[in-house]
Amino acid sequence: MWVAVIGVVGAIVAAAVGAVIAAWATLRARRKQDGVISVFDVTVMDAETVLAERDADAHVLGELVPERPVLDIVVRNGGDLDGVVRRVRVDVEGLLHVPPIDLPLVLVLPGATITAPLPAQQRSMGPSTAYAVNFPLREGSYLHSVNQLIPAGTADRFVVSLVAAEAERGRDFYGVSLTLDCGRSKKGRATTAWESVRVLAYGPPAWESPDEIRERLSRMADRVRELAPSGGDSVGVLFNSTLHPARTAMDDYITVYENKLKVLAAALGECQKYAADETRIRTWLTELERATEEIEPLRHHATALRTPGAHA
């Protein structure tokens, strides 16, 4: 009899536990999934392009700075509840500065023997001001509060203007990685990220034209002949923090120029990967290609200038 009673009680307990588990599973299935925000796409635009949009909000327009890159961000909320993008974090990395090529300065150093390029002493100058509003052009993480509401099951778009306060027009590039801090509460916080994007910090890229280089070579040759008609290793040409022997200075100058064009082309090629409009970058790359095609003619020009009696 006791065995029978125990068997009945066990069956009742098992049924009750099963009912609880079934009810819990049903509630879990009915529970709505919190906002699940993901980055769908990121492109780089010019501020002028966004400013020209017909339906741009006045607040958006007030945040943009001309000739600075803008991250155009599209996010999706795949959850059942509204979600919030609370903060945008940008990680600045891979700084690239492409300096101008200095005008060559021909020097005579009596008693010196200049047979190979020599580094020149140069004082390094740091920034004179710190900016609190925009991020300085230094590697690091920078946070921006946005509080962007993304309704459940929808996509939304917002833009982040990148203003590197210390960038030189046409000469600075950097990489920027994007991380979004999402969630309605601390417990529900999550992050979503996007890979590194290369941008041109300020304005169109800048470089010297082949005609400018040709003119500089001619002036260099004339000045060397003026200071040392019979040649000599005491004559040097200073540019880009290096003193070059006069006999190789023109070739060295052309090599520096050629390397600069290659660096710019590579950087712009990386910028093109995430550009919303590739037309401008493609135009710059075409101009760089034309300048690169002039490298050999420049070398022939330098050879002609070294011929006795040659003049620009």
C-alpha positions, 0 to 999 in steps of 0.5 A: 500500500505504501508503495502505491501511495509513494508512486501516486505522490511521485506522479503528482510531483512530476506532473507539477514540475512538468507544468511549471517547466512548460509554463516557464517555457511559454513565458520565455517564448512570449517575452519580447527580445530587447532592442538589438542594434547592429551597424549596417553600413558606414560610409565617408561623406564630405560635409558639403554633400550632407549640407546640400541634402534637401531634408537635412535637419537644422540641428544636423547642419549646425554640427557639420564643418566644411571640408571635414569628413563625415561618417554616415552611419546606418544602424538596424534594430533587430529586436522587439523593443526600441533601442538607444545608441547612447554614445559613439566612440571613435578610435583614432589610429594610423596617423599619416602626415604627408609633408610638403617638399621644401624648396631646396636651399643650396649651401657652401660649407667651407672645409666640409666634405658632403658625400652622402645625405646628412640629417639636419638638426631641427627643433620639434615644435609641439601644439600650442593649444588644446581644444576641448570641443573637437578631438586633437589629431592624436591617436586615442579614443574619443567619445561623443554622446548621441542618444539616438532612439532606434524603434524596434524592427527599423533602421536609422541613419545619423552622421558624425562629423570628424574634426581633427583640430590640428590637421593641416589642409591636404596633408593629414590622413588617419584611420578611425574605428567606430564603436556604438554603446547601445541599450536602454539600461546599464544591464541591457548595455551592449556594443557594436563595432565597425572596422577601421576606415581611412579618411583624409582629415581636412580638404583635398590632398595637396602635392607639388606639380611636375612643373613646380619640381622641374622649375625647382631643379633648374633653380637648384642647378643654376645656384650650384653652378653659381656657388661652385663652378668647378664642383666640389664636395663642400656644396650641399642642398638642404631640403626636408631636414636632410643635407644632400651632396650637390652631385646627387641632390637633383636625383634625391629631390626627384626620389622624394617627390616620387615617394610622396606621390606613391604614399598619397596614392596608397592613402587615397586608395584606402579612403576610396574603400568606404567613400560614399562618392568615389568620383572625387577620389578617383579624380585625384588618383588620376591626377597623381598617376599623371604626375607619376608619369612625369618622373622619368622626364624629370630625371632626363631634365636633371641629366640635361642640367648636369651637362656643362653649359646647360641652363634652365 
